[in-house]
Amino acid sequence: MLEDDSGVSRATVVDIDWQVGVVAASSVPDMKGKTYLQLKLFLEKDFESLEPLLTELDIAMFYKFFHALKRATVALDEIL
């Protein structure tokens, strides 16, 4: 991954694959029927290779992530 002057690693999101699912059966009663989203983010870790990052979010977590992306987009639009 790329590193800035402060020593913090950063990466560029190049592509996103996603999949929505519903829990059909579970040994945990409250899980049955729950919706989830699987995200596969492709991060540019240097200038030649991509690194996949897999994550799974419930609906509440997805909406928090989505709204954070929207806020970031608005902030970047204001800067650029």
Secondary structure as UniProt FT lines:
FT   STRAND          2..3
FT   TURN            5..6
FT   STRAND          9..10
FT   STRAND          12..22
FT   HELIX           29..31
FT   TURN            32..33
FT   STRAND          35..44
FT   STRAND          50..58
FT   HELIX           59..79
//
